[in-house]
Amino acid sequence: MELARTGQTSDPMILQINLARIINRYSGGAVITPWNIGDLSEEWIDVFHALAFDLPEYERGAKQVEDLFAKWRKAMKYR
């Protein structure tokens, strides 16, 4: 099985299960089933994809910037 061997899959049913899991996690409960994923618009799918993958990356970058500012403030004895 491709998933067990590589950790990736192109199987549409497994992809729908994973997307439903992501949506339910960020919605705070069971709000969608894998067989209803096709009812969502691309915009909604993009929103949940961004919450799951893009937002954590953005937050890591923002923290790095804030850490640099804090280091600079400390070096310059800025309050």
N, C-alpha and C positions, 0 to 999 in steps of 0.2 A: 504494500500500500504506500502510495506516494507520501502521505502525511507522516507516517511512522518513519519512513526512510529519510526524508529531507526536512521535515518540520513545516512544509508548505503544501498547499493543495490548490487545485483549480476546480475541484468538485463543487458545483453550484449549491448543492444541498448543505454541505459542510460550511460553505461560505455564508449561507443564509442563517444557519444555526449560530455561527460566530457573531454575525452582525446583530442578530436578535439578542444575544447575550450582552453585547456592548450597549445596545439601546436600553435594555432593561436595567443594566448596572447604573447608567447615567440618568435614568428616569426614576430611580429609587424603588423599583418594584417590577413585577411582571406586567408589562403593558403591551407587549407584542409577541407573537409566536413566529417561528421561522417561516411558516407558510403564508404569513401576512406581509412579509418584507416587500413583496412586489407591489403592495398597495401604497407604499411610501414614495414620495417624490424624491428626485435626486437631491433637491435642496435639503430635505430632512436628513437624508443619508449623509450628505456632506457635513451637516452640523454635528452629527454624532461621531463621524470619523474625526472631525477636528477636535472634539472633546476628548476622544480616546488617544489620539496620536499627536496632533499639532499643539494643543494646549500644554501638555507636560513639557514638550520641547521648548516652547516659548517661555514657560515658567523657569526652566533651567537657565536659559539665556538671560532672563531678567535678573535672576539671582546672581549670576556671574557679574553682571553690570553693577548691581547694588553692592556686591562684595568689593569690587574695585573702587567704587565711590567711598565706601566705608574705610578702606585702606588709605585712600588719599586724604580723607577727612582726618584720620588719626595722624598721618604723617605731617599734615599741615596744622595740627592742633585746632581743627575747626570743630565747633560745637555741633 
